[in-house]
C-alpha cells in the first residue's frame, strides 16, 4: 500500500458520564472503567470498541459498537433514552450493537468537523479513562486544520502523531486502495 506522506494523529475527546432516561433511570458510564454501561447502578455491558459511526444527512447518527455483557438488557435502552431511535444487538459472549440515535450538540460538532476535512478514521475508536480515543489519518495539513478548527467547547487532547502505518494484521490493511480524498466517516479504507 502506498502511504507516503500520510500522517496520523491520535486524539482523546472528553465525553459526558451520565444520560438521564425518559423514565428517570440513570444510564451511566462506569466509574472505575469508562467503558461500562450501567442502568440504575447495575452493570449491563462493557463497550470494547466503536467499530463505526456515521452522521446522517438528517442529523442523526448510526453506529456499531462491540460489547460484552447482557445484550438483551442493553437493547432496552431505546425504551429508556428518548434520543435513541433504535438499538439492535447480536448475541454471544462478545456482540455488536447497531444504534441509531440523535447525538448531543458536542458529538454533532465533532462529527461535522471530521467530515469537513480530507481525512479518514482508523477504526475502531476506544474509550479510555480520559475519554474517547480516535486515530485519524490523512495529509498533514488536513490533520492540522482539523485540530485547529475545534472550538473551545470541544475538549480534544492530542495524544500522539506520526507517519501512518496501517495495521498489517488486519486484512483491510493489506489491500492496496487509493487514499480517500474526503471522509464522510465511512468505514476505514486504508
C-alpha positions in Angstrom: 0.0 0.0 0.0 1.3 3.4 -0.9 1.0 5.7 2.1 4.0 8.0 1.5 3.3 11.4 3.2 0.3 10.2 5.1 0.3 11.1 8.7 -1.8 10.1 11.7 -2.9 11.7 14.9 -4.5 10.1 17.9 -6.7 12.3 20.0 -8.8 11.9 23.1 -12.1 13.6 23.3 -13.6 14.1 26.7 -17.2 12.7 27.0 -20.1 13.1 29.4 -20.5 10.5 32.1 -24.3 10.4 32.5 -27.5 10.4 30.5 -30.9 10.7 32.1 -33.5 8.4 30.7 -37.2 9.3 30.0 -38.4 7.3 33.0 -35.7 8.8 35.2 -33.4 5.8 35.2 -29.8 6.8 35.1 -27.7 5.3 32.3 -24.1 5.9 33.3 -20.6 5.3 32.1 -18.6 3.2 34.6 -16.8 5.0 37.4 -13.9 2.6 37.6 -14.0 1.7 33.9 -15.4 4.3 31.4 -16.4 1.5 29.0 -19.0 0.2 31.4 -22.7 0.9 30.8 -24.8 0.9 33.9 -28.5 1.2 34.3 -29.7 2.2 37.7 -26.3 1.3 39.1 -26.3 -2.2 37.7 -23.5 -3.2 35.2 -25.3 -4.1 31.9 -22.5 -4.2 29.4 -18.9 -3.2 28.7 -18.1 -1.5 25.5 -15.0 -2.9 23.9 -14.8 -0.6 20.8 -16.7 1.6 18.5 -16.5 -0.1 15.1 -18.3 2.6 13.1 -20.1 6.0 13.4 -21.8 7.9 10.6 -23.5 11.3 10.9 -26.5 11.1 8.6 -28.0 13.9 6.5 -31.0 14.2 8.8 -28.6 14.9 11.8 -29.0 11.5 13.4 -26.1 9.1 13.9 -25.8 5.4 13.2 -23.1 3.4 15.0 -21.9 -0.1 15.5 -20.1 -0.9 18.8 -18.7 -4.1 20.2 -19.8 -5.1 23.7 -19.7 -7.9 26.2 -22.4 -8.4 28.8 -26.2 -8.5 28.7 -27.2 -7.9 25.1 -30.9 -8.1 25.7 -30.8 -5.6 28.6 -28.7 -3.1 26.5 -31.2 -3.4 23.7 -33.8 -1.9 26.0 -32.0 1.4 26.1 -34.2 2.6 23.2 -37.1 2.4 25.6 -35.1 4.3 28.3 -33.5 7.2 26.4 -35.6 9.3 24.1 -32.6 10.2 21.9 -32.1 6.6 20.9 -34.3 5.8 17.9 -33.4 2.1 17.6 -31.0 -0.4 19.0 -30.4 -3.9 17.6 -28.0 -6.4 19.1 -26.4 -9.6 18.1 -25.8 -12.4 20.6 -22.9 -14.3 22.0 -20.2 -13.6 24.6 -18.9 -10.6 22.6 -21.6 -9.0 20.4 -22.4 -5.9 18.3 -25.0 -3.2 18.9 -26.3 -1.2 16.0 -27.6 2.0 17.4 -29.5 4.8 15.6 -29.7 8.0 17.7 -29.9 11.7 18.0 -26.4 13.0 19.0 -25.9 15.7 21.5 -24.5 19.1 20.3 -20.9 18.2 21.2 -21.0 15.0 19.2 -22.6 16.7 16.2 -19.9 19.4 16.2 -17.2 16.7 16.4 -18.6 14.5 13.6 -19.3 17.5 11.4 -15.7 18.8 11.9 -14.2 15.4 11.0 -16.5 15.3 7.9 -15.2 18.6 6.6 -11.6 17.5 6.2 -9.9 15.2 3.8 -9.1 12.6 6.5 -10.3 9.1 7.5 -10.8 7.3 10.8 -8.6 4.3 11.6 -11.3 2.2 13.2 -12.1 1.3 15.9 -12.5 4.1 18.4 -11.9 3.2 22.0 -13.0 4.5 25.4 -10.1 5.4 27.8 -10.1 6.8 31.3 -9.7 10.2 29.7 -12.4 10.0 27.0 -12.9 8.6 23.5 -9.6 7.8 21.7 -9.7 8.3 18.0 -7.0 7.8 15.4 -7.3 9.8 12.2 -5.1 9.7 9.1 -4.6 11.9 6.1 -2.4 14.7 4.8 -0.6 16.7 7.4 -2.3 20.0 6.5 -5.7 18.4 6.8 -5.0 16.9 10.2 -3.6 20.3 11.5 -6.6 22.1 10.1 -8.9 19.6 11.9 -7.3 20.2 15.3 -7.1 24.0 14.8 -10.8 24.1 13.8 -12.2 22.7 17.1 -13.8 25.3 19.3 -13.0 25.7 22.9 -16.3 23.8 23.7 -14.7 20.5 22.4 -12.1 19.1 24.9 -9.6 17.4 22.5 -6.2 16.3 23.6 -3.5 15.3 21.1 -2.0 12.1 22.3 0.5 11.3 19.5 1.2 11.9 15.9 3.5 10.4 13.2 3.8 8.6 9.9 0.7 6.5 9.3 1.3 2.7 9.0 -1.9 0.5 8.6 -2.3 -2.5 10.8 -1.0 -5.2 8.6 -2.6 -7.9 10.8 -5.9 -6.6 9.7 -6.8 -7.9 6.2 -8.1 -4.5 5.2 -4.6 -3.0 5.9 -3.1 -5.3 3.3 -5.3 -4.2 0.4 -3.9 -1.6 -2.0 -6.6 1.1 -2.2 -6.1 4.7 -3.2 -6.2 7.0 -0.2 -9.6 8.6 0.3 -9.7 12.3 -0.5 -12.7 13.0 1.7 -14.2 11.3 4.7 -17.9 11.0 5.4 -17.0 8.9 8.4 -17.1 5.8 6.1 -15.6 2.6 7.4 -11.9 2.5 7.5 -10.4 2.1 4.0 -6.6 2.0 4.1 
